[in-house]
Amino acid sequence: MRRATVLCGLIAVGALSVGLTAFQPPAQQGPKVVEVEKVKDNLFMLKGGGGNTAVFVTANGVTVVDAKNPGWGQPILDKIKELTPKPVTMLINTHTHGDHVSGNVDFPATVDIVVQENTKTNMEKMPIFKEHNGKGMPKKTFKDTMTLGSGKDRVDLYYFGRGHTNGDAFIVFPELRLMHAGDIFSGKNLPLLDMNNGGSGGEIGTTLTKAHAGIKNVDSIITGHSTVMKWDDLAEYAQFNKDFLADVQAGMKAGKSADEIAAGWKPAAKYKDYTIADARLKTNVQAIVTEIKK
C-alpha cells in the first residue's frame, strides 16, 4: 500500500504541473493478473491493474463498479466468467480517473454505464474515449441520488459534493450492508486532490462527513486502492481531512509558506497508522493554500 501511495503522490505532482484533464496511468507491462477477494457470497473485490473493482452478482446479471487501467477491461470480464455464467449488465464508475474508467472501452455495448453527472463531463475530456469514438462513455447519469434495481439486487448511488474530484459517487449495496467509496476514500492516507477535475481540499472533509451521516445501514467499505474497511473508518477519515485543513489554515494564519507548513506538519497520534507520502503532503498543502487564496 505504501508503494502505491507514494506513486499516487508523484502522479499528483505531475498532474498539477502539466495540467492533466484526467489521470492517465502508464501502461503496465507483463501479464494482467486479476486477484479476487470474496467479500460476500455474491460480491467480490477484484484487485490489481488500478483501483479496486466490485463485482455484484444479481438474479439476472452482474453489476460492476470501476474498470481499472487501459487494457484491464477484458481481464475483468474474463475473471467474472470464472465467478458466474451470468452476463455483465451494468457498469458504474466512481469517478473519472484512468485507473478506474479506462477498462470501460472493453465492455460490450449492451452494458449500461452509469456515473455522476460531473464525472461524465470530466470523462468527455479523456483521450481514451475520443480514441474509441465514445465507446465506454456513460449512458446514464445522476445528480444527487439514484436507485438501480430492487429488493436484494438494489444498488443506491449517492453524491455529496466535491472531494477527490467533483463527481465522486458512493455506491451502496443495501442488502449486503456494503459500500464502494472509490478514491474519495482510497485508503488511510492523504487523498489525491485533483483540482483539474473539481477536487477540493477545503471541502473533502465535509463531503465525507455528509456521506457518513447521510448513508445508513452500511457496515463495510471497499476503498479505492486499499483493503475493505469498517464504517467507523469513514468517520475517522473525514475528521482526518478536516484536521489537515485546519492545520494548513493555522499555518497560513501564522504567515508560513506552503513549503514551511508541509515541512512542519505531522499527523496526530490517533492517525499513526496512516501512510503519509512526502510528495503528496507537499502537493496537498499547496493545493489547499491555492484554493483558499482564490
Phi, psi and omega per residue, in radians:
M1 nan -0.725 -3.122
R2 -1.055 -0.725 -3.136
R3 -1.078 -0.755 -3.136
A4 -1.122 -0.672 -3.122
T5 -1.158 -0.735 3.107
V6 -1.076 -0.747 3.122
L7 -1.060 -0.762 3.129
C8 -1.103 -0.591 3.098
G9 -1.100 -0.772 3.124
L10 -1.127 -0.661 3.099
I11 -1.084 -0.711 -3.126
A12 -1.083 -0.732 3.111
V13 -1.043 -0.789 3.134
G14 -1.107 -0.683 -3.121
A15 -1.093 -0.717 -3.131
L16 -1.228 -0.596 -3.039
S17 -1.354 -0.574 -3.087
V18 -1.883 -0.017 3.039
G19 1.195 0.770 3.120
L20 -1.127 2.497 3.095
T21 -1.431 -0.406 3.052
A22 -2.793 2.555 -3.118
F23 -1.105 2.078 3.099
Q24 -2.050 1.734 -3.081
P25 -1.259 2.709 3.089
P26 -1.186 2.636 3.124
A27 -1.154 2.413 -3.139
Q28 -1.489 2.402 3.103
Q29 -1.588 2.695 3.089
G30 1.567 -3.120 -3.103
P31 -1.140 2.545 3.133
K32 -1.674 1.734 -3.063
V33 -1.739 2.067 3.101
V34 -1.718 2.099 3.119
E35 -1.671 2.449 -3.086
V36 -1.933 2.287 2.986
E37 -2.114 2.066 3.119
K38 -1.346 2.067 -3.111
V39 -1.702 -0.746 3.038
K40 -2.390 3.013 -3.118
D41 -1.005 -0.586 -3.107
N42 -2.113 0.383 3.074
L43 -2.443 2.283 -3.081
F44 -2.228 2.632 3.020
M45 -1.907 2.152 3.119
L46 -1.753 2.163 -3.069
K47 -1.936 2.743 -3.125
G48 1.745 2.554 3.041
G49 1.344 0.372 3.141
G50 2.235 -2.582 -3.113
G51 -1.189 2.795 3.122
N52 -1.147 2.345 3.112
T53 -1.849 2.368 3.039
A54 -1.796 2.444 3.090
V55 -2.166 1.984 -3.081
F56 -1.934 1.955 -3.099
V57 -1.582 2.011 -3.109
T58 -1.826 -3.083 -3.087
A59 -1.088 -0.652 -3.014
N60 -2.035 0.023 -3.120
G61 3.056 -2.951 -3.069
V62 -2.107 2.296 3.009
T63 -1.811 2.240 -3.118
V64 -1.958 2.444 3.039
V65 -2.028 1.983 3.108
D66 1.304 2.517 -2.938
A67 -2.229 0.281 2.972
K68 1.136 -2.871 -3.063
N69 -1.266 2.949 3.045
P70 -0.947 2.346 3.113
G71 1.523 -0.052 -3.086
W72 -1.739 -0.076 3.125
G73 -1.089 -0.814 -3.126
Q74 -1.160 -0.742 3.050
P75 -1.024 -0.601 3.063
I76 -1.115 -0.846 -3.129
L77 -1.084 -0.682 3.120
D78 -1.121 -0.725 -3.141
K79 -1.174 -0.661 3.122
I80 -1.080 -0.637 3.120
K81 -1.104 -0.459 3.085
E82 -1.324 -0.404 -3.080
L83 -1.602 -0.574 -3.075
T84 -2.790 2.569 3.063
P85 -1.427 -0.087 -3.088
K86 -1.256 2.574 -3.112
P87 -1.367 2.671 2.999
V88 -1.311 2.184 -3.108
T89 -1.976 -0.362 -3.091
M90 -2.561 2.499 3.076
L91 -2.273 2.173 3.115
I92 -1.990 2.288 3.060
N93 -1.813 2.325 -3.131
T94 -1.305 -0.519 3.125
H95 -2.926 -3.027 -2.878
T96 -1.474 -0.268 -2.889
H97 -1.192 2.606 -3.021
G98 -1.028 -0.480 3.138
D99 -1.461 0.111 3.093
H100 -2.193 -0.386 -3.046
V101 -2.106 -0.255 -3.013
S102 -1.091 -0.607 3.125
G103 -1.153 -0.202 3.105
N104 -0.892 -0.649 -3.011
V105 -1.159 -0.268 -3.140
D106 -1.579 -0.172 -3.084
F107 -1.392 2.583 3.138
P108 -1.044 2.666 -3.132
A109 -1.142 -0.302 3.133
T110 -1.317 -0.227 -3.087
V111 -1.392 2.241 3.042
D112 -1.342 2.207 3.125
I113 -1.899 2.239 -3.023
V114 -2.208 2.359 3.093
V115 -2.554 2.924 2.971
Q116 -1.212 2.575 -2.973
E117 -1.048 -0.612 3.111
N118 -1.184 -0.587 3.112
T119 -1.136 -0.668 3.083
K120 -1.032 -0.780 3.115
T121 -1.048 -0.737 3.124
N122 -1.163 -0.688 -3.135
M123 -1.161 -0.503 3.129
E124 -1.102 -0.355 3.132
K125 -1.536 -0.145 -3.023
M126 -1.423 2.277 -3.114
P127 -0.997 -0.629 -3.035
I128 -1.057 -0.610 -3.131
F129 -1.389 -0.514 3.033
K130 -1.178 -0.701 -3.132
E131 -1.158 -0.451 -3.125
H132 -1.844 0.388 3.064
N133 0.951 0.667 3.064
G134 1.510 -0.063 3.098
K135 -1.108 2.358 -3.123
G136 1.634 -0.099 3.077
M137 -1.333 2.668 -3.095
P138 -1.159 2.552 3.070
K139 -1.739 -0.396 -3.134
K140 -2.299 2.551 3.060
T141 -2.340 2.866 3.035
F142 -2.428 2.788 -3.129
K143 -1.685 -1.085 -3.086
D144 -2.006 -0.805 3.132
T145 -2.514 2.727 3.048
M146 -2.733 2.476 3.039
T147 -2.020 2.288 3.127
L148 -2.085 2.309 -3.131
G149 1.287 -3.033 -3.116
S150 -2.666 2.941 3.113
G151 1.012 -2.350 -3.119
K152 -1.186 -0.308 -3.105
D153 -1.713 0.154 -3.065
R154 -1.212 2.451 3.041
V155 -2.283 2.239 3.123
D156 -1.911 2.336 3.123
L157 -1.969 2.390 -3.119
Y158 -2.296 2.569 2.977
Y159 -2.330 2.262 -3.061
F160 -2.113 0.013 3.115
G161 2.281 -3.068 -3.050
R162 -1.235 2.642 3.096
G163 -2.908 -1.803 3.056
H164 -1.109 -0.751 2.982
T165 -2.377 -2.887 3.054
N166 -1.789 0.313 -3.109
G167 -2.492 0.521 -3.069
D168 -1.276 2.063 3.139
A169 -1.741 2.448 3.010
F170 -1.768 2.157 -3.054
I171 -1.882 2.033 -3.028
V172 -1.973 2.358 3.042
F173 -1.913 1.564 -2.977
P174 -0.987 -0.745 -3.098
E175 -1.082 -0.503 -3.101
L176 -1.702 -0.085 -3.106
R177 0.959 0.786 -3.029
L178 -2.402 2.624 -3.124
M179 -2.392 2.555 2.956
H180 -1.834 2.139 -3.059
A181 -1.756 -0.171 -3.088
G182 1.082 -2.696 -3.012
D183 -1.526 0.007 2.987
I184 -1.233 -0.311 2.945
F185 -2.412 1.320 -3.082
S186 -1.332 -0.358 -3.103
G187 2.775 -3.100 -3.141
K188 -1.450 1.467 -3.101
N189 -2.793 3.089 3.011
L190 -1.245 2.310 -3.100
P191 -1.273 2.680 2.943
L192 -1.377 2.120 3.134
L193 -1.758 1.775 -3.093
D194 -1.576 1.546 -3.105
M195 -1.163 -0.479 3.134
N196 -1.192 -0.343 3.087
N197 -2.063 0.586 2.990
G198 1.435 0.196 3.119
G199 -1.133 2.805 -3.092
S200 -2.640 2.069 3.032
G201 -1.315 -0.385 3.115
G202 -1.357 -0.421 -3.042
E203 -1.953 -0.260 -3.003
I204 -1.051 -0.698 3.131
G205 -1.087 -0.755 3.117
T206 -1.147 -0.723 3.119
T207 -1.064 -0.767 3.124
L208 -1.131 -0.672 3.097
T209 -1.113 -0.724 3.098
K210 -1.085 -0.692 3.120
A211 -1.124 -0.771 -3.120
H212 -1.134 -0.633 -3.139
A213 -1.397 -0.558 -3.008
G214 -1.557 -0.372 -3.140
I215 -1.746 2.259 -3.059
K216 -1.963 2.747 2.969
N217 1.032 0.766 3.026
V218 -2.079 2.363 3.133
D219 -1.873 -0.621 -3.005
S220 -2.233 2.625 -3.081
I221 -2.270 2.187 2.934
I222 -1.431 2.071 3.136
T223 -1.471 2.938 -3.099
G224 -1.122 -0.659 -3.045
H225 -2.479 0.010 -3.063
S226 -1.976 -2.556 -3.106
T227 -1.577 3.055 2.989
V228 -1.296 2.251 -3.078
M229 -2.082 3.026 -3.087
K230 -1.596 2.829 -3.105
W231 -1.040 -0.695 -3.141
D232 -1.124 -0.423 3.113
D233 -1.134 -0.511 3.113
L234 -1.183 -0.731 3.104
A235 -1.106 -0.721 3.115
E236 -1.114 -0.713 -3.121
Y237 -1.181 -0.632 3.066
A238 -1.064 -0.794 -3.140
Q239 -1.174 -0.634 3.086
F240 -1.000 -0.790 -3.140
N241 -1.212 -0.610 3.068
K242 -1.159 -0.723 3.126
D243 -1.135 -0.702 3.127
F244 -1.091 -0.782 3.097
L245 -1.042 -0.776 -3.136
A246 -1.094 -0.655 3.123
D247 -1.169 -0.697 3.105
V248 -1.158 -0.744 3.121
Q249 -1.079 -0.695 3.119
A250 -1.141 -0.693 3.109
G251 -1.124 -0.700 3.105
M252 -1.128 -0.729 3.134
K253 -1.095 -0.541 3.120
A254 -1.427 0.026 3.094
G255 1.461 0.265 -3.120
K256 -1.459 2.630 3.050
S257 -1.385 2.942 3.108
A258 -1.041 -0.736 3.132
D259 -1.109 -0.684 3.132
E260 -1.190 -0.663 3.104
I261 -1.113 -0.815 -3.119
A262 -1.110 -0.719 -3.110
A263 -1.128 -0.540 -3.071
G264 -1.719 0.002 -3.046
W265 -1.541 2.360 3.017
K266 -2.352 2.476 3.121
P267 -1.208 2.607 3.078
A268 -1.099 2.762 -3.076
A269 -1.000 -0.568 -3.114
K270 -1.195 -0.209 3.107
Y271 -1.889 0.469 -3.036
K272 -1.114 -0.380 -3.132
D273 -1.593 0.109 3.126
Y274 -1.449 2.520 3.066
T275 -1.566 2.108 -3.117
I276 -2.044 1.826 3.097
A277 -1.515 2.325 -3.088
D278 -1.015 -0.746 -3.119
A279 -1.093 -0.765 3.121
R280 -1.155 -0.675 3.127
L281 -1.037 -0.859 -3.131
K282 -1.101 -0.739 -3.129
T283 -1.107 -0.771 -3.095
N284 -1.209 -0.677 3.096
V285 -1.086 -0.826 -3.140
Q286 -1.088 -0.693 3.141
A287 -1.098 -0.751 3.139
I288 -1.204 -0.715 3.099
V289 -1.045 -0.799 3.141
T290 -1.104 -0.725 3.140
E291 -1.105 -0.757 -3.118
I292 -1.164 -0.634 -3.094
K293 -1.287 -0.307 -3.108
K294 -1.187 nan nan
